[in-house]
């Protein structure tokens, strides 16, 4: 495993743990400030902005390669607003739809049945605003908490999305509250990434209600997926789930003087923090 990937693994726990931390509306997290950030990077000729499906295969020693990742979580409308801002500046990002979120489901009490209406949002993200759509993987949660076969579910959902014109290339794992309660990462679903990391020790089995549940496993190839976002090769990583001096990280904090030619940078934002 490359050093840059090891670095990302070391900060995963911090990022995921911090993302659920509640804070009041941050004056820096306005759509206007986000647009200022997008305008700044879009006009910089030294930066190549690519969706994450193209990130690992995009290398240029004379440019900075940047990928914008959005974990939609519960805020599909916020995602649409951010996608329109990016489209205005001809920027393509990657959006990961959470299959356990209420907007994805017919009934929030049944995590197995999708809502056909979500297709309109996803088709617009991809076709109208020119972004990548991926899966925000909550698959271990789906199995151990909701007793749904995660492998069958992912096969069915990806087939349904692709049949309806949504080109799914990758997964980005979701850090739900259950991950902290039961000490697992959702990317443990994938055999490629099921080594235990940090305090999240339950990479093979999860104990729920005194019952030991073996985690169902799959591979990227089984689902014709190219990547899991946490394991893309980068040397700089920013997230609005992290905190600096007790303040949630935001793009205004970026010191662009530290960005160098040859850098590969990923920036993760969550629409739920923005307004």
N, C-alpha and C positions, 0 to 999 in steps of 0.2 A: 504493500500500500504506500502511496506516495506521501511525502511529508505534508503537502498541502491538504490532503484528505485526512491525515491524522489530526491536523489543526482543526478542521471542521468538526470532526468527531468530538474533540475536547470541548468545543463550545456548544454542542447541541444541547446538552443538559441545561446550561445557563439560559439559552435562547428559549427553549420550550418551557422551562420553569417560569420564566419572566413574563411570557406572553399572556398568561391568564391573570396577571396582577392588575387589579382595578386601579384606575386613576381618573381624576376629573378631566374634563375636556381640555386637552393641551392646546394652547394658543398657536403652537407651531404646526399642528396637524390639520391645517385647513386645505381645502382643494386649491385655493389660490397659491399657497406655498408649494403644493405639489406641482402645480403647473409651472411655477417659476423654476423648480428643480428640473422638470422635464425639458423646458425650453433651454436651460443652461447646457445640459448634456447633449441635447439634440443638435445644437449648433457648433459643438466642439468637434472639429475634424479629426482629432486624435483618438476619438472614441468610436468603436464599432459596437452598436447595440443589437443583440440577437436574442431571439427566444431561446429558452433553455434546451429545446430539442436540438439546437445547432451549437450549443455552447462548447461542448467538448471537442468538436471538430473544427472550431474556429480559432485559429492561432495566427498571430501577426506580431513579430518582434518590434515592429515600428508603430503599433497601435495598442490602445487599451481595449480589451474585449470585456463588454459589460452585459450581464443578463439581469433583467428585472423580473422578480418572482412575486406573485400575489397569491397568498393563501386566502381564498374567499371566505372561509369559515361561515359565519351566519349572515353576512351582509352582501347579498347579491346585488342590491341596488347601488351600494357604494362601489362595488366592483365595476358596474356599468359606467358610473361617473368617471372613475379613474381611467377606464379604457377609452372613453371619448377624449379625455385630455391627451392621452398618448397618441391617439389617432391624429389629432390636430397637428402634431409635430412629426408625423410619419414614424412613430416609434412602435415597434412590436414587442410585446411583453408576453409573459406566461401566466395564465390564471388557472388555479386548481380548485375544482368544485368539490365541496364536501358532501359526500353521499349520505351522511347521517344528519344533515341540517334540515330544518323544517321545510325550506323552500324546495328541497329536492324530493320531498315525499308527499304522497297523497294524504297520509295520516301520520302525524309525528309519533304516534304510538307504535307504528309498524315500520321498522327500518328496512324492510325487504322490498317495498313497493314504491317505485319512483313516480313522480308527477310528470306527465307528458309536457306540461307547460314549461318545464325548465329548458326544453329544447330551444324555445324561442330566444332565451337569454344566451345560451351557449352558441347557437348559430350566429347571433349578432356579434358576439365576442370574436368569433373566428372569421366570419365572412364579411361582416360590415366594418369591423374595426381592426381586422387583420392581426389578431392575437392568437397565440397557442392556447388550447384548452387541455388541461390534464386532470388527473384524479387526485383529490386530497384524501390520501389513504387513511381511513379509520378502520382498517380491516380486522386487526386483532381485537379492537373494541367490539366490532360487529359480532365476532364469534364468542368471546368470553363473557360479554355483558348481555348481549341480546340473543345469544344462542342461534345465530344464523351462520350457515356454512359460507365462510368468507371466500373460498375458492370458487364455488359455484356462483356466488353473488357477483364476483368480479368478472368472471367469464360472461355472465348474462348482461351486466351493465355495459361493459366495453363493447360487446356485440351490438347491443341496442344503440349506443351512442354512435358507433361507426356506421351502422346501417342507416342512421339518420344524418350522415354526413359530417359528424364530428370526428376529427382526426386525433385520436388519443395516442400520444407518443411516450408520456411519462407519468410518474407518480411523485407526489410530494407528501411525506408522512405528516399526519395531524397529531399534535400534542394535546390530547383531550385530558380532562380532569381524571379520567379513569387511568390514564397512563401513570399518573403520579400515585394514585391510590393503590394500583396493583403492580407497579414497577415494571413496565414494559414500554418499548417503542413500537409504533405501528409498522415500521419498516422491518421488524422481526418476521413479518409475514413472508418476506422474500428470503429465500435460502442464501442468496448472495450476500445479505447484510444482516445475518442473524447472530453475529458474535455479540455477547453481552457488553454493554458500555456503561461505565460508571455505576451509579446506584440502581440503574434500571436492569436488574439482574435476571428478570424472568424472560429469557430469550427462547426457551423451549417449552416451558409449562407456566401456566398462571393459576394461582389458587384464588377462587372466588366462592364465597359462602362455604368455606372448608372443603371445597371440591377442587382437585387438581385437574386442570384442563390442558391437554397437549395442544400447542398452537398449530393450527393447520398451516402448511407451508406451500408456497408456489415459487416459480422463477419468473424473471422478466420475460424470458423467451416464450413461456407458455401463453403469455397474453400479448405477445408481439410488442412489448414495451422496450424502449431504448435506455431508460435511466430511472433512477430514484434521485430526486433533486438534492438530498443531503450529501450525496456521494459524487457529485460533479467536481471536476478538477479545477480548483480556484486557489488563489493566494491572498485574496482579500474578501471579507464577508461582512455584510452589515445587515442588521435586522431591527425593526421597530418593536421586537419583543425584548430587546436588551436595554439595560439602563446604564447610564454614565452619570456618576455623582447623583444618583437617585432620580435622574430625569430620563424619561423614555427617549431612546435614540430616535433621531429624525434626520432627514437629509441636510438640514441646515448645519448640522454638526460636521459634515464632511470636510476634511482638509484636502482639497484637490491637489495641493503641492506634493502630497505623498503618493499620488497616482503616477505610475511610471509606465513608459512604453514596455509592452510585453506582459503587463499585469492582466490577470483574469479575475474579474470582480463580479460577485453576485450581491444584489440588494433585495432583501425580503421585506415586503410590507403587507399589512393586513387592513383591508378596507374598513373594518370595524373601528379602527382607531381614528379614522379621518372623517371630516365633516365640512 
